[in-house]
């Protein structure tokens, strides 16, 4: 109350000073603009011919002398005034007295500029005092205090990343019960950095921390710090930590921290870059002379390689938690979390889909479940079935089918033999993954495809499997050449050639799988952080070594082509059988391809539309799995 009365008194004093100042300037301005003369002097000046023009408003007379000076006077009901003015050649204009402006309105208009100025000044003063994202609040933090009353996420909603959950559960438990750890001398971690590929659940895990911890949770993006104004980023960092200290203990989550935490000194603008200033302030606030007791920083990034080393040291980010793509057990747990929200057929087993989706992240699996539900709804089904999930998986991996695309019979035949070449090579290369499905229906950007799915998660690249993949990749082009001749080959093998060249180069330059070049790394991945690859790439091998690398890649490709040609030549009957089957049925599963070779035609009988009835034309599963899932040895 006392503070309020002081503020009122201050504003009253300021208002009175402004009014006095305005009156002073207005009076002086009026005095300078026109002079008030006695009526007798006005008559004398009229008779002497010193008046050029007048304007009569009731009893008020204003006008100009012959030298241009303005004047005003009050006229009583003087008789013959108009005649006297006319006799002396004065220009006369008149207005009725009642047409003049109301005094209040006149005062308001005269005061309007000053009132407007006072209002603008008061507005900016209040904004500077209040801050918080308002005008002149550029340096205020954009961190949002998260309070999820609806849609709250907890650790139960996060699956497939148990180790990462355990690391962060400790942080949450420390905030809830610090005595449990402090009595043994343990200190609360300053920060935790979540590292992993996109879609693995870093942001979701942060939301789970907010849902579990009963402490204030501030969320901000790395790009929110840097603006077009110099010094704004550093100011926002300071303000964010001030808010954190006021609400301690608390958690501050910075998403995509690589936007502000990149290597210093890598830009083109020298060392006084705005981003660097922001990073320097962040480093000081996280571990400087001032203590930030009770403020824990949790950050997420998928580019840990570009972060500044000073940001990663213990004392700032004490824990670096890697969140990798889930394995088969993790995928099964993630699927079960997402399946809670949809109506699934009782016959559906999530383990089969988990086995058939190696390399899928949590975001990919969530998208897969959603696509399956949409496909089932499109078919007016009551439940989402295994077939819907298989169709959704194909859509996610390859793209939507383009059945409306017009293809000539010749193009269909060429595509069929191209895919049949891949299929025959796959059947005779047991080191590679088995065939899951083959089709000549245009899907995504491809006119056809042969889908292979691994039987287990692939943690490393094996040499024998790589060579088998190269042989399979060559199958399409060689089949075109064998059946239609060299002059009829197409550009359909562009993707296969690109893939073979890419992996062959990695084998030689990075993995040491060449006897000629030895166990030496020839590839250099270092480039300037803020420059493009084409600008910053430097040549780190001699011309002779570069020629050896090219020769070795050519040798690997030629060897794969030679072996593939030998396989297709020896099994040309299988090539014709599979190609004719694709032309007739358009889509074949791996089992149906094997049956065709044995002389058994696929069963394509009509089936009812019951949601639980399997459709034989759709791949029903990847390689069979038991009800129990156990980690596979690599």
C-alpha positions in Angstrom: 0.0 0.0 0.0 2.8 2.3 0.9 4.6 1.6 -2.4 1.3 2.2 -4.3 0.8 5.6 -2.7 4.4 6.6 -3.5 3.8 5.7 -7.2 0.5 7.7 -7.3 2.3 10.8 -5.8 5.1 10.4 -8.3 2.7 10.3 -11.2 0.8 13.3 -9.9 4.0 15.4 -9.6 5.1 14.3 -13.1 1.6 15.2 -14.5 1.7 18.7 -12.9 5.1 19.4 -14.2 4.0 18.4 -17.7 0.9 20.6 -17.5 3.0 23.6 -16.4 5.5 23.0 -19.1 2.7 22.8 -21.7 1.1 26.0 -20.5 4.4 27.8 -20.5 5.1 26.8 -24.1 1.5 27.5 -25.2 1.4 31.0 -23.8 4.8 31.9 -25.2 3.7 30.5 -28.5 0.4 32.5 -28.5 2.3 35.6 -27.5 4.6 35.1 -30.4 1.9 34.3 -32.9 -0.5 37.3 -32.4 -0.7 40.5 -30.3 -3.8 41.8 -28.6 -4.4 45.5 -29.1 -7.0 48.0 -27.6 -10.1 48.7 -29.7 -9.2 52.4 -30.0 -5.8 51.5 -31.5 -7.7 49.2 -33.9 -9.9 52.2 -35.0 -7.0 54.5 -35.4 -5.0 51.9 -37.4 -8.1 51.5 -39.7 -8.5 55.2 -40.3 -4.7 55.4 -41.0 -5.0 52.6 -43.6 -2.7 50.2 -41.7 -5.1 47.3 -41.6 -5.0 44.8 -44.6 -7.7 42.3 -43.6 -9.9 41.2 -40.7 -12.0 38.3 -39.7 -15.0 39.1 -37.4 -16.4 36.3 -35.2 -19.2 37.8 -33.2 -17.5 40.5 -31.1 -14.0 39.0 -31.6 -11.9 40.6 -34.4 -8.7 39.2 -35.7 -6.7 40.2 -38.6 -3.4 41.4 -40.1 -1.6 44.7 -40.3 -0.3 45.9 -43.6 3.2 44.8 -42.6 1.9 41.2 -42.0 1.8 41.2 -38.2 -1.3 39.4 -36.8 -3.5 41.0 -34.1 -6.7 40.4 -32.1 -9.1 42.7 -30.4 -12.6 42.8 -28.8 -15.2 44.8 -30.6 -18.2 46.2 -28.6 -21.4 46.9 -30.5 -19.7 49.8 -32.4 -22.0 51.3 -35.0 -20.9 51.7 -38.6 -17.7 49.5 -38.0 -18.2 47.6 -41.3 -18.7 50.9 -43.2 -15.5 52.3 -41.7 -13.5 49.2 -42.7 -14.9 49.4 -46.3 -14.0 53.0 -46.6 -10.4 52.3 -45.8 -10.2 49.3 -48.2 -10.0 46.5 -45.6 -10.7 43.0 -46.7 -13.5 41.7 -44.4 -14.7 38.1 -43.6 -17.2 37.2 -40.9 -18.5 34.2 -39.0 -21.4 33.9 -36.6 -20.5 33.7 -33.0 -22.5 30.5 -32.4 -20.5 28.5 -35.0 -17.4 28.7 -32.9 -16.1 25.5 -31.3 -17.3 24.5 -27.8 -14.8 25.6 -25.2 -14.3 22.0 -23.9 -13.6 20.7 -27.4 -11.3 23.6 -28.1 -9.3 22.8 -25.0 -9.3 19.1 -25.9 -7.9 19.7 -29.3 -5.3 22.1 -28.1 -4.2 19.6 -25.5 -4.4 16.5 -27.7 -0.7 16.5 -28.8 0.6 16.8 -25.3 -1.9 14.2 -24.0 -0.8 11.8 -26.8 2.9 12.3 -25.9 2.2 11.7 -22.2 0.2 8.5 -23.0 3.0 7.1 -25.2 5.6 7.9 -22.5 3.6 6.2 -19.8 3.1 3.1 -22.0 6.8 2.7 -22.6 7.6 3.2 -19.0 5.2 0.5 -18.0 6.5 -1.9 -20.6 10.1 -1.3 -19.4 9.0 -2.0 -15.9 6.9 -5.1 -16.8 9.2 -6.7 -19.4 8.1 -10.3 -20.2 7.8 -10.4 -23.9 6.3 -6.9 -24.3 7.7 -3.9 -26.1 11.4 -3.2 -25.2 11.4 -6.8 -23.8 13.7 -8.2 -26.5 16.2 -9.4 -23.9 13.6 -11.3 -21.9 13.7 -15.1 -22.0 11.2 -16.9 -24.2 11.3 -20.0 -22.0 7.8 -21.3 -21.3 6.8 -22.6 -17.9 5.3 -26.0 -18.7 2.2 -27.0 -16.8 0.5 -29.9 -18.5 -2.8 -30.4 -16.7 -4.1 -32.1 -19.9 -2.1 -34.5 -22.0 0.4 -35.1 -19.3 3.3 -37.4 -20.3 5.0 -39.7 -17.7 7.8 -42.3 -17.9 5.1 -44.9 -18.4 4.4 -43.4 -21.9 8.1 -43.7 -22.8 9.2 -47.2 -23.9 12.2 -48.8 -25.6 14.8 -46.6 -24.0 15.0 -48.0 -20.6 18.6 -47.0 -19.9 18.0 -43.4 -20.8 14.9 -43.4 -18.6 16.8 -44.8 -15.7 19.5 -42.0 -15.9 16.8 -39.3 -15.9 14.7 -41.0 -13.2 17.7 -40.4 -10.9 17.6 -36.7 -11.7 13.9 -36.5 -11.0 14.3 -38.5 -7.8 17.1 -36.2 -6.7 14.8 -33.3 -7.0 12.1 -35.0 -5.1 14.3 -36.4 -2.3 17.7 -34.7 -2.3 18.6 -36.0 1.2 18.8 -39.5 -0.2 21.9 -38.6 -2.2 23.3 -35.7 -0.3 23.8 -37.7 2.9 26.4 -39.8 1.0 28.1 -36.6 -0.3 26.6 -36.8 -3.8 25.8 -33.6 -5.7 22.9 -33.0 -8.1 24.0 -33.2 -11.7 24.3 -29.8 -13.4 23.0 -30.9 -16.7 22.0 -33.9 -18.9 22.5 -33.9 -22.7 20.2 -36.2 -24.7 21.9 -37.3 -27.9 20.4 -39.5 -30.6 19.0 -39.7 -34.2 15.8 -37.8 -35.0 12.6 -39.5 -33.8 14.1 -41.6 -31.1 12.2 -39.8 -28.3 14.5 -37.1 -26.9 11.8 -34.4 -26.6 9.2 -37.0 -25.4 11.6 -38.0 -22.6 11.9 -34.3 -21.6 8.1 -34.0 -21.5 8.1 -37.1 -19.3 10.5 -35.4 -16.9 8.2 -32.4 -16.7 5.3 -34.8 -16.0 7.2 -36.7 -13.3 9.1 -33.9 -11.5 7.0 -31.8 -9.2 9.2 -28.8 -9.9 8.9 -25.9 -12.4 9.8 -27.0 -15.9 11.0 -24.3 -18.4 11.1 -25.3 -22.1 12.9 -23.3 -24.8 14.3 -23.9 -28.3 17.9 -23.2 -29.2 16.8 -20.9 -32.0 14.8 -18.7 -29.6 18.0 -17.2 -28.2 19.4 -15.5 -31.3 17.6 -12.6 -32.9 18.5 -9.8 -35.4 19.4 -7.5 -32.5 23.0 -7.7 -31.2 23.2 -8.8 -27.5 19.7 -10.2 -27.4 20.8 -13.8 -27.1 23.1 -13.3 -24.2 20.4 -11.2 -22.5 17.9 -13.9 -22.9 20.3 -16.5 -21.4 20.8 -14.3 -18.3 17.1 -13.7 -17.9 16.3 -17.5 -18.3 18.7 -18.4 -15.5 17.4 -15.6 -13.3 13.9 -17.1 -13.7 15.3 -20.5 -12.9 17.0 -19.2 -9.7 13.7 -17.6 -8.6 11.9 -20.9 -9.1 14.6 -23.3 -7.9 14.7 -26.2 -7.7 13.7 -26.4 -11.4 14.5 -27.9 -14.8 15.3 -25.9 -17.9 15.0 -27.9 -21.2 16.7 -26.6 -24.3 15.6 -28.4 -27.4 18.0 -28.5 -30.5 20.8 -26.9 -28.5 23.1 -27.2 -31.6 21.4 -24.0 -32.9 23.2 -22.0 -30.3 26.0 -24.3 -29.1 28.1 -24.8 -32.2 31.9 -24.6 -32.3 33.2 -21.1 -31.7 35.6 -19.6 -34.2 34.2 -21.4 -37.2 32.1 -18.6 -38.8 33.1 -16.1 -41.4 32.2 -13.0 -39.3 35.2 -13.2 -36.9 35.0 -13.9 -33.2 32.4 -11.3 -32.3 29.5 -13.3 -33.7 26.1 -13.0 -32.0 25.8 -16.8 -31.7 29.2 -16.9 -30.0 28.2 -14.2 -27.5 25.1 -16.2 -26.7 27.1 -19.4 -26.2 29.7 -17.6 -24.0 26.9 -16.4 -21.8 25.4 -19.9 -21.6 28.8 -21.3 -20.6 29.2 -18.8 -17.8 25.7 -19.3 -16.5 26.0 -23.1 -16.5 29.3 -23.2 -14.6 30.7 -19.8 -13.7 31.5 -17.9 -10.5 27.8 -17.6 -9.6 26.2 -20.7 -8.3 23.0 -22.0 -9.9 21.9 -24.3 -7.1 18.8 -26.3 -7.9 18.8 -25.4 -11.6 19.2 -28.4 -13.9 19.8 -28.1 -17.6 18.4 -30.8 -19.9 19.3 -30.4 -23.6 18.6 -32.4 -26.7 20.4 -32.6 -30.0 20.9 -34.9 -33.0 24.2 -33.2 -33.9 26.6 -33.7 -31.0 29.5 -33.5 -33.4 29.1 -29.7 -34.0 28.8 -28.8 -30.3 31.5 -26.8 -28.7 33.8 -28.9 -26.4 33.5 -26.4 -23.6 29.8 -27.1 -23.5 30.2 -30.9 -23.2 32.6 -31.0 -20.2 31.5 -32.2 -16.8 30.3 -29.4 -14.6 28.0 -28.2 -17.4 26.6 -31.4 -18.9 27.6 -34.1 -16.4 25.6 -36.7 -18.2 25.5 -37.4 -21.9 22.7 -39.9 -22.5 22.7 -41.6 -25.9 19.3 -42.6 -27.2 19.7 -44.9 -30.1 17.2 -46.6 -32.4 15.3 -49.3 -30.5 16.0 -53.0 -30.9 13.3 -55.6 -31.5 12.3 -55.7 -27.8 12.2 -51.9 -27.6 10.1 -51.7 -30.8 7.7 -54.2 -29.3 7.3 -52.1 -26.2 6.9 -48.9 -28.2 4.2 -50.5 -30.4 2.3 -51.6 -27.3 2.3 -48.0 -26.0 0.8 -46.7 -29.2 -1.6 -49.6 -29.6 -3.4 -48.6 -26.4 -5.1 -45.8 -28.3 -6.5 -47.8 -31.2 -8.9 -50.8 -31.6 -6.8 -53.8 -32.7 -7.9 -57.3 -33.7 -7.4 -59.9 -30.9 -5.4 -62.0 -33.4 -2.8 -59.2 -33.9 0.7 -59.9 -32.5 2.9 -56.8 -32.1 6.0 -59.0 -32.1 5.6 -59.8 -35.8 5.5 -56.1 -36.7 8.4 -55.4 -34.3 10.5 -58.0 -36.1 9.6 -56.7 -39.5 10.6 -53.1 -38.8 14.4 -53.0 -38.1 15.8 -49.5 -38.0 12.5 -47.9 -37.2 12.5 -45.1 -34.6 9.8 -44.4 -32.1 8.4 -41.7 -34.4 8.4 -44.1 -37.3 6.5 -46.7 -35.3 4.0 -44.1 -34.1 3.5 -43.1 -37.7 3.1 -46.8 -38.7 0.4 -47.3 -36.1 -1.5 -44.2 -37.2 -1.3 -45.1 -40.9 -2.6 -48.6 -40.1 -5.6 -47.1 -38.3 -6.3 -44.7 -41.2 -6.2 -47.5 -43.7 -8.6 -49.6 -41.6 -10.9 -46.7 -41.3 -10.8 -46.1 -45.1 -12.0 -49.7 -45.6 -14.8 -49.3 -43.0 -13.3 -52.0 -40.7 -14.3 -52.4 -37.1 -10.8 -53.4 -36.0 -7.2 -52.8 -37.2 -5.8 -56.1 -38.5 -2.3 -57.4 -39.2 -2.9 -56.8 -42.9 -3.5 -53.1 -42.3 -0.2 -52.9 -40.4 1.6 -54.7 -43.3 0.1 -52.4 -45.8 1.0 -49.4 -43.7 4.6 -50.7 -43.3 5.0 -50.9 -47.1 3.5 -47.4 -47.4 5.9 -46.0 -44.9 9.0 -47.8 -46.3 8.3 -47.3 -50.0 5.5 -44.8 -50.4 1.9 -45.0 -51.6 1.0 -47.2 -54.5 0.3 -45.4 -57.8 -2.1 -47.8 -59.4 -3.5 -45.0 -61.6 -0.1 -44.5 -63.4 -0.3 -45.4 -67.1 2.3 -48.0 -68.2 2.6 -49.7 -71.5 2.8 -53.5 -71.8 6.5 -53.1 -72.9 7.3 -51.0 -69.8 5.5 -53.5 -67.5 7.4 -56.4 -69.1 10.7 -54.7 -68.7 10.0 -53.8 -65.1 8.9 -57.4 -64.3 12.2 -58.8 -65.6 14.2 -56.1 -63.8 12.6 -57.0 -60.5 12.8 -60.7 -61.3 16.5 -60.3 -61.8 16.8 -58.9 -58.2 14.6 -61.8 -56.9 16.6 -64.6 -58.5 19.9 -63.1 -57.3 18.4 -62.9 -53.8 17.3 -66.5 -53.8 20.8 -67.6 -54.7 22.7 -65.4 -52.2 21.9 -66.8 -48.8 24.2 -64.3 -47.1 21.8 -61.5 -47.8 18.3 -60.9 -46.3 15.4 -63.0 -47.5 12.7 -61.7 -49.9 9.7 -60.3 -48.2 7.8 -59.0 -51.2 8.1 -58.1 -54.8 5.8 -55.9 -56.9 5.6 -54.1 -60.3 3.0 -51.7 -59.1 4.5 -48.1 -59.2 5.1 -47.2 -55.6 6.6 -43.9 -54.4 9.3 -42.9 -57.0 9.9 -46.5 -58.1 8.2 -48.4 -60.9 8.6 -51.7 -59.0 10.5 -53.1 -56.1 11.9 -56.2 -54.3 11.7 -55.7 -50.6 14.1 -57.6 -48.4 13.8 -57.6 -44.6 16.5 -58.8 -42.2 15.8 -61.7 -39.8 17.4 -59.8 -37.0 18.7 -56.3 -36.2 21.9 -55.4 -38.0 24.5 -53.8 -35.7 27.5 -54.2 -38.1 28.1 -54.5 -41.8 29.6 -57.9 -42.7 31.9 -58.3 -45.8 30.1 -61.4 -47.1 26.7 -59.7 -46.7 27.9 -56.5 -48.5 29.2 -58.5 -51.4 25.9 -60.4 -51.6 24.0 -57.1 -51.6 26.2 -55.9 -54.5 25.3 -59.0 -56.5 21.6 -58.5 -55.9 21.8 -54.9 -56.8 23.3 -55.8 -60.2 20.5 -58.3 -60.9 18.1 -55.8 -62.4 20.4 -54.3 -65.0 21.8 -57.7 -66.1 18.3 -59.2 -66.4 17.4 -56.3 -68.7 20.5 -56.9 -70.8 20.0 -60.7 -71.0 16.3 -60.5 -72.1 16.1 -57.4 -74.2 19.7 -56.8 -75.3 22.3 -54.1 -74.5 20.5 -51.5 -76.6 17.3 -51.8 -74.6 18.7 -51.3 -71.1 17.0 -48.4 -69.1 17.9 -46.0 -66.4 16.0 -48.0 -63.8 19.2 -49.3 -62.3 20.4 -45.8 -61.3 19.5 -46.3 -57.6 21.2 -49.7 -57.6 24.4 -48.3 -59.1 24.5 -45.4 -56.7 24.0 -47.7 -53.7 26.8 -50.1 -54.8 29.2 -47.2 -55.5 28.5 -45.6 -52.1 29.0 -48.8 -50.0 32.0 -49.9 -52.0 33.7 -46.6 -51.4 33.0 -46.9 -47.7 34.5 -50.4 -47.6 37.7 -49.1 -49.1 38.2 -45.7 -47.6 36.7 -46.1 -44.1 36.4 -49.8 -43.1 39.7 -51.1 -44.3 38.2 -54.0 -46.4 40.6 -53.7 -49.3 43.8 -55.8 -49.4 45.4 -53.4 -51.9 44.9 -50.2 -49.9 45.2 -51.8 -46.4 43.7 -50.8 -43.1 44.0 -47.1 -43.6 41.2 -44.5 -43.4 41.3 -42.3 -46.6 38.1 -40.4 -46.1 38.1 -37.1 -44.3 34.8 -36.0 -42.8 36.1 -32.7 -41.3 34.6 -29.6 -42.7 33.9 -26.1 -41.4 30.8 -26.0 -39.4 29.1 -23.0 -41.0 30.3 -23.7 -44.6 28.8 -26.0 -47.1 30.3 -29.4 -48.0 31.3 -28.3 -51.5 33.2 -25.2 -50.1 35.0 -26.8 -47.2 36.0 -30.2 -48.6 39.7 -30.7 -48.9 41.6 -33.4 -50.8 43.6 -35.5 -48.4 44.8 -38.3 -50.7 47.4 -38.2 -53.5 46.4 -38.6 -57.2 48.0 -42.0 -57.2 46.0 -43.1 -54.1 42.8 -41.7 -55.6 43.4 -43.8 -58.8 43.9 -46.9 -56.6 40.6 -46.2 -54.8 38.8 -45.8 -58.1 40.3 -49.0 -59.5 39.4 -50.9 -56.3 35.8 -49.7 -56.5 35.7 -50.7 -60.2 37.1 -54.1 -59.2 34.4 -54.7 -56.6 31.6 -53.7 -58.9 32.9 -55.8 -61.8 33.3 -58.9 -59.5 29.7 -58.5 -58.3 28.4 -58.1 -61.9 30.3 -61.2 -63.0 28.9 -63.3 -60.2 25.4 -62.0 -60.8 25.5 -62.7 -64.5 26.7 -66.3 -63.7 23.7 -66.8 -61.3 21.1 -65.4 -63.8 22.5 -67.4 -66.7 22.4 -70.6 -64.7 18.8 -69.9 -63.5 17.2 -68.2 -66.5 14.2 -70.4 -66.2 13.5 -69.0 -62.7 13.9 -65.5 -64.2 11.1 -66.2 -66.7 8.8 -67.8 -64.1 9.1 -65.0 -61.6 8.7 -62.3 -64.4 5.5 -64.0 -65.7 4.2 -64.3 -62.2 4.7 -60.6 -61.6 3.0 -59.7 -64.9 0.0 -61.9 -63.9 -0.3 -61.1 -60.2 1.5 -57.8 -60.0 2.5 -58.5 -56.4 4.1 -61.6 -54.9 5.3 -62.5 -51.4 8.5 -64.3 -50.8 6.7 -67.5 -50.1 4.7 -67.2 -53.3 7.9 -66.7 -55.3 9.3 -69.9 -53.9 6.0 -71.7 -54.7 6.0 -70.4 -58.3 9.5 -71.9 -58.9 8.2 -75.2 -57.5 5.3 -75.0 -59.9 2.6 -74.0 -57.4 0.5 -71.1 -58.4 -0.5 -68.5 -55.7 -3.9 -68.9 -54.2 -5.9 -65.8 -55.0 -9.4 -67.0 -54.1 -12.1 -64.4 -53.2 -12.3 -63.7 -49.5 -14.9 -62.0 -47.3 -14.5 -58.5 -45.9 -14.3 -59.5 -42.3 -11.6 -57.5 -40.6 -10.0 -60.6 -39.1 -9.8 -62.5 -42.4 -6.3 -62.5 -43.8 -5.8 -61.5 -47.4 -3.4 -63.8 -49.3 -2.4 -61.1 -51.8 -0.7 -59.1 -49.0 2.5 -60.0 -47.4 1.3 -61.3 -44.0 4.5 -61.3 -42.1 8.2 -61.2 -42.2 10.1 -64.3 -41.3 8.2 -66.2 -38.6 9.0 -65.6 -35.0 8.2 -67.4 -31.8 6.0 -65.9 -29.1 9.0 -65.1 -27.0 11.6 -62.6 -28.2 15.2 -62.9 -27.2 18.2 -60.9 -28.3 19.8 -62.2 -31.4 23.6 -62.8 -31.5 25.4 -60.8 -34.1 
